[in-house]
Amino acid sequence: MTSDPMNTRSTFVDRAHADMRIAALLRQAPIEFARAVYGINDCASGRTDTMAAREVARAQRQGVSVTEERAEQRARAYLPTLGQEHCPRCWVVYGHKCPLRFRDATDERPETAACHACGAEYATSRD
């Protein structure tokens, strides 16, 4: 049996590391949901100077209706897949799947995933 070069990976994938990355991102969705709720409540109370309120206001200016119910639905539906990891904040608040860029771990910091759209950065390893 020969392998088809068009259907084989060109790089080795460490499955344990990839699973750890996905698990770290999955833990962020409920946090982003709570952040969205804080932003909604801050806006409703007139506290528009908080980071969460500014994010909600930004989404509303872009035409996205940010409600607690919709943010909860998106947080529950957040499911990044290997090779297609997307930003939990952009998904929960905006409903967009913005790809994440990963930076390898160094002696000073763990591996991180950053979103170019909203600026969020998430630690994806415990190193």
C-alpha positions as CSV (number, residue, x, y, z in Angstrom):
1,M,0.0,0.0,0.0
2,T,1.5,3.3,-1.0
3,S,0.7,6.6,0.6
4,D,-0.6,9.5,-1.4
5,P,1.8,12.5,-1.0
6,M,-1.2,14.9,-1.3
7,N,-2.9,13.5,1.7
8,T,0.0,13.1,4.1
9,R,1.2,15.7,6.6
10,S,4.5,17.4,5.9
11,T,5.2,18.1,9.6
12,F,5.1,15.9,12.6
13,V,2.2,16.6,15.0
14,D,2.7,15.9,18.6
15,R,-0.9,14.8,19.5
16,A,-0.4,15.2,23.3
17,H,0.8,18.8,22.8
18,A,-2.0,19.6,20.4
19,D,-4.6,18.2,22.8
20,M,-3.1,20.3,25.6
21,R,-3.4,23.4,23.4
22,I,-7.1,22.6,22.6
23,A,-7.9,22.0,26.3
24,A,-6.3,25.3,27.3
25,L,-8.4,27.2,24.6
26,L,-11.6,25.4,25.7
27,R,-11.1,26.6,29.2
28,Q,-11.1,30.2,27.9
29,A,-14.6,30.2,26.4
30,P,-16.4,30.4,29.8
31,I,-14.0,33.2,30.9
32,E,-14.8,35.1,27.7
33,F,-18.5,34.6,28.3
34,A,-18.1,36.1,31.8
35,R,-16.1,39.0,30.4
36,A,-18.9,39.7,27.8
37,V,-21.5,39.6,30.6
38,Y,-19.4,42.1,32.7
39,G,-19.1,44.3,29.6
40,I,-22.9,44.2,29.0
41,N,-23.6,45.0,32.6
42,D,-21.0,47.8,32.7
43,C,-22.5,49.4,29.6
44,A,-26.0,49.2,31.1
45,S,-24.7,50.8,34.3
46,G,-23.0,53.6,32.5
47,R,-19.4,52.3,33.3
48,T,-18.1,52.6,29.7
49,D,-14.5,53.0,30.7
50,T,-13.8,49.3,31.5
51,M,-12.0,47.0,29.0
52,A,-15.0,44.7,28.9
53,A,-17.5,47.5,28.2
54,R,-15.2,48.9,25.5
55,E,-15.1,45.5,23.8
56,V,-18.9,45.2,23.9
57,A,-19.3,48.8,22.6
58,R,-16.8,48.0,19.8
59,A,-18.9,45.0,18.8
60,Q,-22.1,47.0,18.8
61,R,-20.5,49.7,16.6
62,Q,-19.7,46.9,14.1
63,G,-23.3,45.9,14.0
64,V,-23.0,42.8,16.3
65,S,-25.8,42.5,18.9
66,V,-24.1,41.4,22.1
67,T,-26.6,39.7,24.4
68,E,-25.9,37.5,27.4
69,E,-28.0,34.7,25.8
70,R,-26.1,34.8,22.5
71,A,-22.7,35.0,24.2
72,E,-23.6,32.0,26.3
73,Q,-24.6,30.0,23.2
74,R,-21.4,30.8,21.5
75,A,-19.3,30.0,24.6
76,R,-20.9,26.6,24.8
77,A,-20.4,26.1,21.0
78,Y,-16.7,27.1,21.0
79,L,-14.8,24.1,19.6
80,P,-11.4,24.7,18.2
81,T,-9.9,21.9,16.1
82,L,-6.3,20.9,15.5
83,G,-4.8,23.2,12.9
84,Q,-7.9,25.5,12.9
85,E,-7.7,27.0,16.4
86,H,-9.6,30.2,16.6
87,C,-9.9,33.1,19.1
88,P,-12.4,32.4,22.0
89,R,-13.0,36.1,22.5
90,C,-13.8,36.9,18.9
91,W,-16.1,33.8,18.8
92,V,-18.0,34.6,22.0
93,V,-18.4,38.3,21.5
94,Y,-18.4,38.8,17.7
95,G,-19.3,35.3,16.3
96,H,-16.2,35.4,14.1
97,K,-13.6,32.6,13.8
98,C,-10.3,34.5,13.8
99,P,-7.3,32.2,13.5
100,L,-4.8,32.3,16.3
101,R,-1.0,32.6,15.9
102,F,1.1,30.5,18.3
103,R,4.4,31.6,19.8
104,D,6.7,28.8,21.2
105,A,7.5,28.7,24.8
106,T,10.8,30.2,26.1
107,D,12.5,30.1,29.4
108,E,10.7,33.2,30.5
109,R,7.2,32.5,29.3
110,P,4.8,29.6,28.2
111,E,3.6,29.0,24.7
112,T,1.0,31.6,23.8
113,A,-1.8,32.0,21.2
114,A,-2.5,35.5,20.0
115,C,-5.4,36.9,18.0
116,H,-4.6,39.6,15.4
117,A,-8.2,40.9,15.4
118,C,-8.9,41.7,19.0
119,G,-5.4,41.5,20.6
120,A,-6.3,38.7,23.0
121,E,-3.4,36.4,24.1
122,Y,-3.8,33.1,25.8
123,A,-1.3,30.8,27.5
124,T,-1.6,27.4,25.8
125,S,1.0,25.4,27.8
126,R,2.1,25.2,31.4
127,D,5.8,25.3,30.7
